[in-house]
């Protein structure tokens, strides 16, 4: 308490309006927890959020069927056992409304709202070298000065629309899944298109098909999807999960993916068992549902032969579900290895193509030429539409930070620094940008792990680091080029042991025209990553330059 008072006095003296010690950008899982920990340090802090409410990705992605593909048991904060005990998840996978309600509950429960400014988009961050502070500008014309900026801007928050000519002339309604109207959309009696067949599309398609008169799905690349087998959580399960949560989460933090609800990884190779055992194991994975399927064998994303066996199994499943053989073939992914694009987790996705009102258009055979006032034209003709749903994804991993004009030392922009792809040390910092922290940035396990475990690890590390700098009265911390280069090399070397860099996925930036093709996720596992980060901090922030 004495420390807190001392710091408050010190800042009260130096403050001008708009001065804070820490500025957090984004009010999703990362930003809310970051704000909480900075408040616990007793430092002046402000959180700026573009949305009109807290929740981050769960505030924006309100399309029908939006649901987390990680089980609700895992997809919750673990830092406060009271939060775990008092919140009840009703289903195996949290729905968007339930996760949003949870985050609102957390914001209230921790009393965070007074330090959050909503409907405020950060537009510019300028590093002032003489003072080692960031000058922050927003779209409301406000300016802030902050010693530290924490980019809690999310890995999948910069939604992207394809640039088809004519969209502005379309007389119907169009939507992006990640910018869905709060009042919902009624597609009854409408002819609707969904463009895209990634995770969002695979969730929205079955529900639009049930409501609309006609649904046309425009597919550029088929994706692998496994059944979710979502179900209500029964009270006995709930009791058991709560009872052992603390220990399970402790173990998850040291694991490879940061989850405990999914299957324990099978240590056997898919190649070391006979056909019957392999089939039984795949079948059990399919029947259990969810990402656990990737753990049915140890080598599905590292061995091409094992991968081909999984591919064959899923292709057979698709062929078994979809009645029309030609449609089934179109839905079978053949241009990337199984699991190298984000594995989709669905409810009735493939079976939806058995409905009379659903048509699949293969954009590789018949690309979209233009959007017309009344529909979408491909080279074989026009499909008349009342509404278009773009489920076309995100400029992932880097899009949200690069949408802000960020200028570090010597005026270097982050866009210039990352022109050939993002370079970071631990996904936390990038050299040339002192006191700027990224939460689950490129080069960290992030989207290839349970995001919540990875977010908590990064946020705690950053809070400890800021606390340490204060303790020693240090003005700045910055990743060194040498440490960053070594980390990028290590990260690339780890990724090269897998098949993941092969796919044209958002993990590699290949979904965005002109984006450098770089694999952006650390594949060494969350446990090993955590241990490395802890060691670095214990050695006085090895690989970072600390200045007074
Ligand atoms: P994704 O997974 O990036 O999916 C986007 C889909 O949109 C994908 O099928 C794309 O095809 C397709 N797409 C993108 N641009 C176009 C154009 N120009 N024309 C046609 N089709 C296009 O985004 P989601 O929102 O589904 O999911 C993102 C993540 O959020 C998900 O993985 C979960 O982690 C949560 P492509 O495959 O690029 O050929």
Boltz pocket constraint, residues with backbone or C-beta under 6 A from the ligand:
constraints:
  - pocket:
      binder: B
      contacts: [[A, 156], [A, 162], [A, 163], [A, 177], [A, 195], [A, 196], [A, 197], [A, 198], [A, 199], [A, 200], [A, 201], [A, 218], [A, 219], [A, 220], [A, 221], [A, 342], [A, 363], [A, 391], [A, 392], [A, 393], [A, 394], [A, 504], [A, 506], [A, 510], [A, 511]]
      max_distance: 6.0
